[in-house]
Amino acid sequence: MKKQLGSWFIFLCMIGLLVACGPDDAQPEETTSGEAEEGSTDEMPEKPDQLTVWINPEEKQEEAVNEIAEAYTEETGIEIETIPIDMLEQVEKLDVEGPAGNGPDIIFQPHDRIGDLVLRGLIDPVNLGELESDYTEAALSAITAEDEYWGYPAVTETYALFYNNALVDEAPETMDDLMAIAEEQTDASNDEYGFLMEAANFYFTYPFFSGNGAYVFAEENGDYDIEDIGLANEGAVAGGELIQTWFENGYIPQDLNPDIMNGFFREGKVATVINGPWMIREYQDSLGDDLQATVLPLLDNGENPRSFVGVKAWLLSYYSENPEWAEDFMAYLTNQENAMLYFDVAGEMPARVDSIDDPVIAEDPIYSAFAEQATYGEPMPGVPAVQQIWDPINNGLNFISKGEPVQEVLEEAVQTIEDNIEASGATQ
């Protein structure tokens, strides 16, 4: 049986080791949106005509943000211009558009990019004030760098195992159970598979490395040693060899992309997939009550796979000419009511203490599976050097999927990561 959601909250508290003490609470004299009285300034300046927000171009996320923005405009009279730009493209675009005066007031980013954004001087710290206690400690930890908070946490997420109850009677508890499903239900000639995942994407495959003893950077009490990379050690090789068997056995096709995987699963051609809660709404639209979810199956060593836990947050652009009102809107976006609205429309787990405990989430069997998996997870490192990890290790996974020697591939990937870190000048 799944753990109760209390385990999720305990986990959030446990991994908040880096939470810094926030700045002194301040209380503005004038309020408009209902959040400014707990926000970051003593006095709110004159209202701007408009705030510009870069949002992730995903239909449900756009719908949720636009609905919240319309309500904010009704309350304050401030127009909110929302511009869809992929999260992974926002940083480089801000680097160009910000100095030219064409940038946004607010961007939307995963927490592991905050360190790089701070290093590049593209965002400003925020003052959560009395709102600090509204967010989980994991979320606060994720947005902390240099003893400052750098955003308003919006979403907490990890990934788990979805399964189609029409094809699988019960959730697989072990990797042996999962591989048995893959063996029995895979018929690639008919585009039918027992198990699929983005197996050449390190974000999703990390549990099969970390569960065997691999790690990105050595970490102690929230401090990362970027000179100690554990992606070619014995545990990493074991994880890479496991992943390689999935391709050798024909369980996962070469060069599988998420669009194809999600399409097959929605069509009822795939028994199980590893993916994140952002797919719940789309999967439910296609599979209805047959959609179920569970934690990642136990590894052969009996360990629970340790998935990455991430936080996505609204960040204040360094180039914003209206930082006080930008913060006011970020606080509005992430208040309890709007956090639940965003959850209801976009299907993404809020980063608030009260929202996590909301019965709508706590009593949902699918979302509670993700909550339980998060208790076994670990936060992605938020240091600038982590940006040098993804391309080399993803390239390595691609070579592994094609049968290249695992240890040699991983050692080469780590060497490339070390060279990239040195070239980037990252010190943490």
N, C-alpha and C positions, 0 to 999 in steps of 0.2 A: 504493500500500500504506500501511497505517496505520503511524504511528510506534510505536516500542516504548514501553513504559510508563515507561522512563527519562525520556522527554521530559516526561511528566506530573510526575515528581518534580522535574525541573529547573525546571519552571514554578512549582511550589509554593514552591521555594526563592527564585525570582526575585521573586515578588510579595510575599514576606514582608518588605517594606521597613520596616514599622512595628513590627516585633517589639521590644518593650522588654525590657530585662534583668529577669528575674523576681526575686522576693524571694529572700533567702537560703534555701537548702534546709534543711529541718528534718526531724527523724526522731523520731517518737513512741516512747515507751518501751513502750507496750502496743499490740498489734495484734490484729485480729480477722478482717477480711475478706481479708487478704492485700494490700491496697493501702495501708492506713493507715501502714505503715512508710515509705512514700515520700511521704506526703501532707503536710498543711499544719500540723499542730500538734505540740507537744512531748509532750503527754499527751492521751490521749483521755478525755473526761469519761464519766460514767456513761451507759450505753446508754439511749436513749429506747425506749418501747414501740413507737413508730410514726414513720415519716416519710411525708409527703404529697408526691406528685409530680403535677404537671399534665402530661399527655402529649397529643400531637396525636391527634385522633380519626380515625385511619386504621387500618383493620382489621389490616393486616400489622404496622404500627408498634406498635400496642397489643399484639399477640401477642408480638412480640419483647421489648418492655419488660417485660411481665408474666412471661415465662419467666425473664428475667434477675433480676427482683425476687424471684421464688420461690426461686431459688438463693441469693440474698443473704440472705433470711430464714432459710434452712436453715443458713447459715454463721454468722450473727450473732444470730439470734433477734429481729431487728428487723422488724416488719411494715411492708410498703410498700403504702400506699394510693395507687393510681393513678387519677386522675380525668381522663377525656377532655374537653379543652377546646381548641377551635381555637386554633392559635398566634396568629392575628391578634386574638383576643379576650382572650388571657391578660393582656395589659398593662393594659387598662382594668379588668379584673376584679381583678387584683392590687391596683390602686390603691384599690379599694373594700374588698376582703376582707382585705388585709394589715393595715391599721390596726385592723380590727374583730376581729382574732385568728382569722379563719377562712381565712387564706391557706395556701398550700403552703410546703414547705421548698425545693422545686426547681421551676423552670419550664423550658420548652423553646422556644427562640426562634431565628429567623434572625439572623445577626450584624449586619445593617444596622439592627436595632432596639436594639442594645446602647447606642449613644450616647444615645438618648432615655431608656432605662431608667436609665442612670447619672445623667443630668441630673435626672430625676424622683426619684432616691433610692430606687428600688424594688429594686435588687439590691446585693449586697456583692461586693467583689473576692475572688478566691480565690488560694490559694498552691499552684501546681502542684508546687513542690518538684522532686524528682528526676524527676518524671513529665514535666516540660517537654519533654525531648528526645524523648519518645514521639510527639509530635504534629508534623504538618508545619508548616513555617514559615508557609505560607499560612493555616493554621488559627489559629496563634498570633497572626499579624497581625490576623486578623479579630476576635479576642476581646480585643484590646488597646485600652484607652482611658485617657488620663491616666496613662500609664506603669504601668498595672496590668492583670492578667489578670482577666477578668470571667466566666469559665465554663470548662467542660470540653468541648472540641470533640468533636462526635459524628459529623457528616456533612459531606462536601464534595460539592458538586453543581454541574452546569451542565446544559445541554440540548443536544440534537443532533437529527439527522434519522433517524427510524424509517422503514423501508419494508417493504412486503409483497412478498417475493420471488416470490409467485404472480402479482403484477401488474406488477412491475418486475424486469427481468432483471439490471440492474446499478445500482449506486449512482450517482445524478446527481452529477456533479463540479462543475457550474457552475449559476448561476441560470437560464441559458438552457435547460440540460438539465431543470431542475426545472419551468420554465414550459411546456416542451414536454409533459411528463407531465401537467401540469394541463390543458393545452389538449386533449390526446388523450383523457384518461380522465374528464373532468368531464361528467356528465349529471345536473344537479341535479334533474330530474323524477323520477329513480330513486334519489335520495340517493347518487349515486356521484360521487366526487371524486378528482382526481389528487393534490391537495395541500391540506392543511388545517393551520391553526394558530390559536391565539388571537391574531389579528392586531390586536385592539383592547386588548391587554394589553402594556404597555410592558416588563414583565419579559422577555417572549419576543421582542418586536420590536426591542429595543435593538440587536442586532447589525446590523440594516439601517440604523440611524441611525449608530452608531459606526463601522461599516465605511466610511462616506462622510465621516467627519470630525466628527460630532457628539459631544458628551460631556455628562455630567450637570453636574459641577463641574470647573473647571480644577484640575489636580492636578500637584504637583511633589514628588517624593521622599516621597510619602505624605501630604502636606499639601494639603488641599482649600480652594479659594477659593470660598466659597458665594455671593460676589457676581458670579462669572463663570459663568453658566449657558449651556451650548452646545447648547440644544435648539431653537433657532430659527435657527441659522446655516445656511449654504449646504448643508452636509452633512446637517443635519437635514431640510431641505426636500426634498433628493433622496431621503432614506429614506422620508419621508412620502408622496412622490409614487409611489414604488415600491409601497408598501403599498396606496395607493389604487387602483392598477391591478388588484390582485387582486380587489377588490370590483367594480370597473367591468366586468371581464371575466367576472364570475360564478364565479371560481374558489373564492371563499370566501363563504358565505352571510352575510347580515346577522345580527347578534346571535347568532352561533355561541357556544355555551357548551361548556366542557370535557366535560360529561357526554355531550352529543350527539356531539361530535367523537370521543371515545374509543369510544363505542358503535358508530359507523359504522366506525371502523378495526378494531375487534375483530370486526365482522361481515364483514370482507373487502370493504367498499364503498369504501375509501380506499386509494390507493397509497402516499402518504407523509404523515407528520405530524411536526411539530416538537414535542417534548415532553421531559420529564426522565426520569432513570433510575428515578424512583419508579414509573413505569408499566411497567417491564420485566416484572415478574412477571405483572401482569394481561394484558398483551399476549401474553406467551408462553403463558399458559393458553388463549388463544383461537386464536392463529396458529401455535403450535408452532415448527417449524424454518423456517417461512416468514418469521418475524420477523428482520429485519436492521437494522443501524444504521450510520450513517456521520457524518462531520463535516458541518457546515453547508456547502452549496455555495459556491463562490467567487462573489463579487460581480462585476459587469461591469467594475469597475476592477482586477480580478485579486486583490483583497484577501480574506483569510479573514475572515468575519464574526466580530466579537469579542463573544462571548456573556458575560452576567453569570456570575460564579462566586460561589457563596454557601457559607457555612458555617453549619450549625445546631449549637447547643450547649446543654448543660444549665447553667442559671444558678442561683446561690444567692439566694434571696429575702432581702431586708433584714430581713424579719419572722420568719425562721426562728429558733426557739428552740434548735435543735440544729445549728448550722452545721458543727461538726467532723464529725458523722456524716453530714450531708447531703453534705459534700465527699467523705467516704469512699464513699458510694454513687455519686456522680457519677464518681469514679475507677474504681469497679467496673464501672459501666455502659460505660465507654469503654476498658477494658483490652483487650489484644489478643484474647483469647478471646471476650469478649462483643461487641467490635466486629465480629468475623467472624460471630458468631451473628446480630447485628442485620442485617448485610449479607445473610446467607443467608435470613433470614425476610422482612425488609422491603425488601431490594433496594437499599439506599442505601449509597453509597460511603463507607467510613470516612475519618476525618481523621487517621489514624495513619500514620507512616512504614512500619512493618512490615506493616500491612494492605494498603497500596497496592501493596507489592511482593509480596504473597501471590500464588502462581501461580493460585489460584482466580479472582482478579480480572485479573491481568496477562495470562493466556492466554485470557480470555473475549473473543470477537470483538465482542460488543455493548458490554460495559463498556469495552473498550479504545477504542472509538470515542468514548465520552464523555471518556475520559482524554485522547485526542488533541485533542478540541475544547477542552478546558480549557486546553491550551497556547496557544490563540489568545484566551483569555478575559481578563477583568479583574474584580477583586473589586468588588462593589457598595460604594459609599461607606458607611462606617460612622458618619458624623457625624449628629447629631440632625436637621439640616436636610433630610436625604434623605427624611424622612417627609412632607415637604411636596410632594414631587415626584409621587407616584403618582396621586393623584386628578385633579389638573389635566391631566397628560399622558394619562392613560387616557381622560378625558372628551374631550380633543382628538382622540385616535385614533378615538373613536366618531364624532365629527363628520367626520373625514377619511373614514371608511368609508362615510359617507352622501353623499360628494361635495362637502363644503365646501372652500373654497380652503385649500390646505395651509399656505402661509406665514402667512396671517392667523390660522389656527387655532393654529399653533405659537407665534406671537408673543403671542397672548392667553393661552395656557397658561403661557408663561414669565412674563408679567406677574402672573398669578395666583399662581404659585409664589413670585415675589419678594415679593408682598404677604403671602402666608401665612407666609413665613420671618420677615418683619419683625414680623408680629403675634404669632408664636410666641415671639419673643425669642431664637431660636437664634443663636448667635454663631459656630458652626462646623458 
